[in-house]
Amino acid sequence: MSEFFYGGQAVMEGVMMRGRSHAAVAVRNPKGEIVIHEEPLTAAVYTKPWAKWPFVRGIGMLWDALVLGTRSLLWSADVALSEEEDVQFTGPMAWTTVAISLAIAIGVFFFIPAAIGKLLEGALGLTPVAGAMLEGVMRLALFLLYLVLIARMPDIRRVFQYHGAEHKTINAYEAGAPLTPPSVARFSVQHPRCGTSFLLMVLLISIVLFAPLHFNFIEGPLAYVARLGSRLLLIPVVAGISYEFLRFSAKHQANSIVKVLIAPGLALQRLTTREPDETMLECAIAALVPVLAADGIEVERPAVERGDTRLAESIEEMPAPA
């Protein structure tokens, strides 16, 4: 059996962790309780043999972000806001919001750079390849600007603290350290397999991969619509290559060349992670422990004090995929 890497993502007032067979979300509700949801992973990207193939398994990371991660985020919003607002962020309203958000993201990070690149390509007399490179640079600049801007929002800063808690907990587990807040707190908020590094790698690889597709060697430069279609179709390919790089770099991060290659991703994580407090570390640990247990890895379950940090049972199921 191939080596498995545990990981997860930050959600509203909590953390989601994913293992081989189960996922768990731990969220702190307004009463100060840690509410946990656990569920088996039954989607084909987790269970089918082809999902473990190199360059195909990167699709699982996309699924984690777009489906499992979104469902976890929606569920965490219900729990975190359960006593603050009457409206629960589930059902049609939730998935409509997600659909609109994805449409905006595709428009901002794909359509707009492609349109500007096409315009400048003609105005400046650039070759199709040069136009593609310019488009990729603009897409990367928009992504960095987006991270800088959202990092200034107080609510997002808390999410970034939970992101740091997730990284610290995974780093502690991989180092064989005890899964207790004082022990986990000693580890770094950076991790080479972070989704931030993954997205940066996707953007960089897409610059190289998309460039040749700007030109049809029979008919000349591709039309704008054809360019957009080629980008959307190649997203799984770019994700597969990016994921394999992350796996390789995680195994060989002591190598001097690999250190240089992963340095930009680790530096970018300074925008998307913050030092968590102890209550955030408790959430991250509470999410990882049941995931490990479901995979047959027994670790001592950390004691959770009563009062502001008492552990509550899951109050509801996460919304099913649309």
ABEGO torsion letter per residue (X at the ends): XBBBBBBBBBBBGBBBBBBAABBBBBBBBAAGBBBBBBBBBABAAAABAAAABBGAAAAAAAAAAAAAAAAAAAAAAAAAAAAABABBBBEAAAAAAAAAAAAAAAAAAAAAAAAAAAAAAAAAGBBAAAAAAAAAAAAAAAAAAAAAAAAABAAAAAAAAAAAAAAAAAAAAAAGBBBBAAAAAABBABBAABAAAAAAAAAAAAAAAAAAAABBAAAEBBBAAAAAAAAAAAAAAAAAAAAAAAAAAAAAAABAAAAAAAAAAAAAAAAABBBBBAAAAAAAAAAAAAAAAAAGBBBBBBBBBBEAABBBBBABBBBBBX
